[in-house]
Amino acid sequence: MNDSDFLKLMQQSQPVIKTIFVDIGGVLLSNSWDGKCVKDSINYFGIEGDEVLFRHSEVASLYYCGKFSLDEYIKYVVFFTDRNFGCDEYKDFVFGQSKANEDMIKYIKFLRGHFRLKIVALNNEGRELNEFRIKKFKLHELVDSFISSSYLKLCKPDPEFYRIALDISGSDASEVLYIEERELMTAIAGKLGIKSILHSNYKNTRKEVEKLGFYLPEETLFG
């Protein structure tokens, strides 16, 4: 094999993926504030469950899409009646639910550095929680762009959300890999030509990514 043939073979074997779209809640971090978290708050504060859950279902999308502030959301969902605790106490509980998925954070960071991939975070989160989580978990160290529902006033899985993400990141759909925990999201993105991995845990996601040619030895990641 001459040098020209070898170069062609190397080019053909290289992954065509140049950008990774990654969900924050459920992939890099725990989910920020969802129905389960609301139920946990009901148990923690000992408040009436059915009414709070119903009110959450009414306005959650408004908060995620940046049309309600966190204070407005909490006032409507929780403080529609007098409580024996304050708004700030409840807000502290909301912020305290966020946890890091350390393996995934480290893995995405290594993929970005080793393969020179562009990392774009796509998430449905209210502005206050989004900004708190980016800062607390230093996500700016591994993410190039944040495409959040609270910035766009638009939530996943609206196809327009993904079109805007492609435009903002300057990515062609055929060159994007999307790592997401919810099947509906991956299905909608797939209709736009975006290849997806349905995330369940770090090990399974890593196996799927490696099938695309992005192999990193274990000692490189966690040595």
C-alpha positions as CSV (number, residue, x, y, z in Angstrom):
1,M,0.0,0.0,0.0
2,N,1.5,3.3,-1.0
3,D,1.2,6.6,1.0
4,S,-1.7,7.8,-1.1
5,D,-3.8,4.7,-0.5
6,F,-2.9,4.7,3.2
7,L,-4.1,8.4,3.5
8,K,-7.4,7.5,1.8
9,L,-7.9,4.6,4.1
10,M,-7.3,6.8,7.1
11,Q,-9.7,9.4,5.9
12,Q,-12.4,6.8,5.3
13,S,-12.0,5.3,8.7
14,Q,-12.2,8.7,10.5
15,P,-15.6,9.4,12.2
16,V,-17.7,12.0,10.3
17,I,-19.0,13.3,13.6
18,K,-17.7,16.8,14.4
19,T,-20.3,17.9,17.0
20,I,-21.9,16.3,20.0
21,F,-25.3,17.5,21.2
22,V,-25.7,16.4,24.8
23,D,-28.6,16.7,27.2
24,I,-27.7,18.1,30.6
25,G,-30.4,16.7,32.9
26,G,-30.2,12.9,32.9
27,V,-26.9,12.8,31.1
28,L,-24.3,15.2,32.5
29,L,-26.3,15.9,35.7
30,S,-29.4,14.7,37.4
31,N,-32.7,16.1,36.2
32,S,-33.0,19.6,37.4
33,W,-36.7,20.0,38.4
34,D,-39.3,17.5,37.3
35,G,-42.3,15.7,38.7
36,K,-40.2,13.4,40.8
37,C,-38.5,16.4,42.4
38,V,-41.8,18.0,43.1
39,K,-43.0,14.7,44.8
40,D,-39.8,14.8,46.9
41,S,-40.6,18.3,48.0
42,I,-44.1,17.3,48.9
43,N,-42.7,14.6,51.2
44,Y,-40.0,16.9,52.6
45,F,-42.2,19.8,53.4
46,G,-45.4,17.8,54.2
47,I,-47.7,19.7,51.9
48,E,-50.8,18.6,50.0
49,G,-49.6,16.5,47.0
50,D,-52.4,16.4,44.5
51,E,-52.9,20.1,44.3
52,V,-49.2,20.9,44.1
53,L,-48.6,18.3,41.4
54,F,-51.6,19.6,39.4
55,R,-50.3,23.1,39.6
56,H,-46.8,22.0,38.6
57,S,-48.3,20.3,35.5
58,E,-50.1,23.5,34.6
59,V,-47.1,25.8,34.5
60,A,-43.9,23.7,34.3
61,S,-43.6,24.3,30.6
62,L,-43.9,28.0,31.1
63,Y,-41.0,27.9,33.6
64,Y,-38.9,25.7,31.3
65,C,-39.5,28.0,28.4
66,G,-38.5,31.1,30.3
67,K,-42.0,32.6,30.5
68,F,-42.2,32.2,34.3
69,S,-39.4,33.1,36.7
70,L,-38.5,30.6,39.4
71,D,-40.2,32.9,42.0
72,E,-43.4,33.1,39.9
73,Y,-43.4,29.3,39.5
74,I,-42.9,28.6,43.2
75,K,-45.5,31.2,44.2
76,Y,-48.1,29.6,41.9
77,V,-47.3,25.9,42.6
78,V,-46.5,26.1,46.3
79,F,-47.5,29.4,47.9
80,F,-51.1,29.6,46.8
81,T,-51.8,29.3,50.5
82,D,-50.0,30.1,53.7
83,R,-47.0,27.8,54.6
84,N,-45.0,27.3,57.7
85,F,-41.8,27.7,55.6
86,G,-40.6,30.5,53.3
87,C,-40.0,30.8,49.6
88,D,-36.3,30.9,50.1
89,E,-36.3,27.7,52.0
90,Y,-38.2,26.0,49.2
91,K,-35.9,27.5,46.6
92,D,-32.9,26.1,48.5
93,F,-34.5,22.7,48.2
94,V,-35.0,23.1,44.5
95,F,-31.4,24.0,43.9
96,G,-30.2,21.3,46.2
97,Q,-31.6,18.5,44.0
98,S,-28.9,18.8,41.4
99,K,-26.2,16.2,41.3
100,A,-23.3,15.5,38.9
101,N,-22.9,12.4,36.8
102,E,-19.1,12.5,37.2
103,D,-18.3,9.7,34.7
104,M,-20.2,11.4,31.9
105,I,-18.8,14.8,32.6
106,K,-15.3,13.5,32.5
107,Y,-16.0,11.4,29.4
108,I,-17.5,14.2,27.4
109,K,-14.6,16.5,28.5
110,F,-12.0,13.9,27.2
111,L,-13.9,13.4,23.9
112,R,-13.9,17.1,23.3
113,G,-10.2,17.5,24.0
114,H,-8.9,14.3,22.4
115,F,-11.0,14.4,19.2
116,R,-11.4,18.2,19.0
117,L,-15.2,17.8,19.0
118,K,-17.6,20.7,19.5
119,I,-19.9,20.1,22.5
120,V,-23.3,21.7,22.5
121,A,-25.6,21.3,25.5
122,L,-29.4,21.1,24.7
123,N,-31.7,21.3,27.7
124,N,-35.2,22.1,28.9
125,E,-34.5,24.1,32.0
126,G,-35.7,27.3,33.6
127,R,-33.2,30.2,33.5
128,E,-32.3,30.3,37.2
129,L,-31.6,26.6,37.5
130,N,-29.8,26.5,34.2
131,E,-27.4,29.2,35.2
132,F,-26.9,27.8,38.7
133,R,-26.1,24.3,37.3
134,I,-23.7,25.6,34.7
135,K,-21.8,27.6,37.3
136,K,-21.9,25.0,40.1
137,F,-20.7,22.1,38.0
138,K,-18.3,24.2,35.8
139,L,-20.0,23.0,32.6
140,H,-18.4,25.8,30.7
141,E,-15.2,23.8,30.9
142,L,-16.5,21.1,28.6
143,V,-19.4,22.8,26.7
144,D,-18.9,25.2,23.8
145,S,-22.5,26.4,23.5
146,F,-25.6,26.2,25.7
147,I,-28.9,25.9,23.9
148,S,-31.5,26.2,26.6
149,S,-35.3,26.3,26.4
150,S,-35.3,29.3,28.7
151,Y,-33.2,31.2,26.2
152,L,-35.1,30.1,23.1
153,K,-38.6,30.3,24.7
154,L,-39.0,26.9,23.1
155,C,-38.8,23.4,24.5
156,K,-37.6,20.1,23.2
157,P,-38.8,18.0,21.4
158,D,-40.1,20.8,19.1
159,P,-38.3,20.3,15.8
160,E,-37.5,24.0,15.6
161,F,-35.5,23.7,18.8
162,Y,-33.1,21.3,17.0
163,R,-33.0,23.4,13.8
164,I,-32.0,26.4,15.9
165,A,-29.3,24.3,17.7
166,L,-27.9,23.3,14.3
167,D,-27.9,26.9,13.2
168,I,-26.3,28.4,16.3
169,S,-23.6,25.7,16.5
170,G,-22.9,25.9,12.8
171,S,-23.4,22.2,12.4
172,D,-24.7,20.0,9.6
173,A,-27.1,17.4,10.9
174,S,-25.1,14.6,9.3
175,E,-22.1,15.6,11.4
176,V,-23.9,15.6,14.8
177,L,-24.2,12.9,17.5
178,Y,-26.9,13.5,20.0
179,I,-26.7,11.9,23.5
180,E,-30.1,12.1,25.2
181,E,-32.0,10.1,27.8
182,R,-35.5,10.4,26.4
183,E,-36.5,8.3,23.4
184,L,-39.0,10.9,22.1
185,M,-36.3,13.5,21.8
186,T,-34.0,11.2,19.9
187,A,-36.9,10.2,17.5
188,I,-37.6,13.9,16.7
189,A,-34.0,14.7,16.2
190,G,-33.6,11.6,14.0
191,K,-36.2,13.0,11.6
192,L,-33.9,15.9,11.0
193,G,-31.0,13.6,10.2
194,I,-29.3,13.8,13.6
195,K,-27.8,10.5,14.7
196,S,-28.6,9.8,18.4
197,I,-27.6,7.6,21.3
198,L,-30.3,6.8,23.9
199,H,-28.5,7.3,27.1
200,S,-29.1,5.0,30.1
201,N,-25.7,4.9,31.8
202,Y,-22.1,5.8,31.2
203,K,-20.9,2.3,30.2
204,N,-23.6,1.8,27.6
205,T,-23.2,5.2,26.1
206,R,-19.4,4.8,25.9
207,K,-19.8,1.5,24.0
208,E,-22.1,3.2,21.5
209,V,-19.8,6.1,21.0
210,E,-16.8,3.8,20.5
211,K,-18.7,2.0,17.7
212,L,-18.4,5.3,15.8
213,G,-14.6,5.3,16.1
214,F,-14.2,7.4,19.2
215,Y,-12.1,5.0,21.3
216,L,-10.3,6.1,24.4
217,P,-8.4,3.6,26.6
218,E,-9.7,3.3,30.2
219,E,-6.4,4.4,31.6
220,T,-6.7,7.6,29.6
221,L,-10.0,8.5,31.1
222,F,-9.6,7.4,34.7
223,G,-5.9,6.6,35.0
